[in-house]
Amino acid sequence: MVILAVDSGLEKTGFAVFKKTANGRSNFKYIISGLIQTSKKNTIQKRLGEIYASLQKLAKTHRPDILVLEQLFFFKNQKTAIWVSQAQGIALLVASQKNIRVDFLTPLQVKLAVTGYGKADKKSVQKMLAISLKLKEELKQDDQADAIACGLAYCYLNRELTKE
C-alpha cells in the first residue's frame, strides 16, 4: 500500500510518500518527501496549475493507494485559509482523477501519533520524525515536515492496512 501525504499550501505544498508492507506499527518504509514551491510573482491560477502538475507527476510515479491530508480547521488569517483550501482542492482533484482513496487526520491525531502528545510543538514533532525515520538531514521546511508527520501518523494509526 502506497500512501501519499500532502500538506497543502499555495506557496509551499509539502509531500511525503510511504509504503506500508504489512500489519504492525513499524512495517512501513519512508520513500521520499519534498516541497512543491510556487512563486508569488505568478497568478493564482498558474500557481495552482503548478501544484496540480506536480501532484499528477507524483501520483503517476508512486501510484498511491491513499492520499492523506490534514483536516483544515480555524485559521487566524482568512486569506491564508482560502489559499490553503484551494491548494487542498487541487490535491482532492488529483485523487479523484486517479481514483485514490482520501483520508483526513486532525492536527491532534498527527501530533499524538508521532510524539505521544497532542499539543506538541513543531520542533518536538520534527525531532520525533528524525528519530523515528532515522533522518540524516534536518528538516528545514515546516511544510515538508508536516507532510512527513501526516504520513507517518497515518501508518501508525492504520496498522491493519496492507497491500502487497
Residue pairs with C-beta under 8 A, 6 or more apart in sequence:
1 19
1 20
1 21
1 65
1 66
1 161
1 162
1 163
2 17
2 18
2 19
2 20
2 31
2 62
2 63
2 64
2 65
2 66
2 163
3 17
3 18
3 19
3 20
3 28
3 64
3 65
3 66
3 68
3 151
3 154
3 155
4 15
4 16
4 17
4 58
4 59
4 62
4 64
4 66
4 67
4 68
4 100
4 151
5 15
5 16
5 17
5 18
5 67
5 68
5 69
5 147
5 148
5 150
5 151
5 154
6 13
6 14
6 15
6 55
6 67
6 68
6 69
6 88
6 91
6 147
6 150
7 13
7 14
7 15
7 70
7 143
7 144
7 146
7 147
7 150
8 69
8 70
8 84
8 85
8 87
8 88
8 90
8 91
9 83
9 84
9 87
9 143
10 38
10 44
10 47
10 48
10 51
10 83
10 84
10 86
10 87
11 37
11 38
11 40
12 35
12 36
12 37
12 38
12 141
12 143
13 35
13 36
13 51
13 54
13 55
13 87
13 91
13 143
14 33
14 34
14 35
14 36
14 141
14 142
14 143
14 144
14 145
14 146
14 147
14 148
15 33
15 34
15 35
15 36
15 55
15 58
15 144
15 147
16 30
16 32
16 33
16 144
16 147
16 148
16 150
16 151
16 152
17 30
17 31
17 32
17 33
17 58
17 62
17 64
17 151
18 28
18 29
18 30
18 31
18 151
18 152
18 154
18 155
19 28
19 29
19 31
20 27
20 28
20 155
20 158
20 161
20 162
20 163
21 27
21 28
21 29
21 162
21 164
22 162
23 159
23 160
23 162
24 159
25 155
25 156
25 159
27 162
28 155
30 133
30 148
30 151
30 152
31 62
32 62
33 144
33 147
33 148
34 144
35 141
35 143
35 144
36 50
36 51
36 54
36 55
38 46
38 47
38 50
38 51
39 47
42 50
44 83
44 86
48 86
48 87
48 90
51 87
51 90
51 91
52 90
52 93
52 94
55 90
55 91
55 94
56 94
56 97
58 64
59 94
59 95
59 98
59 100
64 98
64 100
65 100
65 101
65 163
66 100
66 101
66 102
66 103
66 154
66 161
67 91
67 92
67 94
67 95
67 100
67 101
67 102
67 103
68 102
68 103
68 104
68 105
68 150
68 151
68 154
69 88
69 91
69 92
69 102
69 103
69 104
69 105
69 150
70 104
70 105
70 106
70 107
70 110
70 146
70 150
71 104
71 105
71 106
71 107
72 81
72 84
72 85
72 88
73 106
73 107
75 81
75 84
92 102
94 100
95 101
95 102
103 154
105 113
105 150
105 153
105 154
105 157
108 118
108 119
109 118
109 153
109 157
110 125
110 146
110 149
110 150
110 153
111 117
111 118
111 119
111 120
111 125
111 149
112 118
112 153
113 152
113 153
113 156
113 157
114 120
114 125
114 128
114 129
114 132
114 149
114 152
114 153
114 156
115 124
115 125
115 128
117 124
120 128
122 142
122 145
125 145
125 146
125 149
126 138
126 139
126 145
129 135
129 139
129 145
129 148
129 149
129 152
130 138
130 139
132 152
133 148
133 152
139 145
139 148
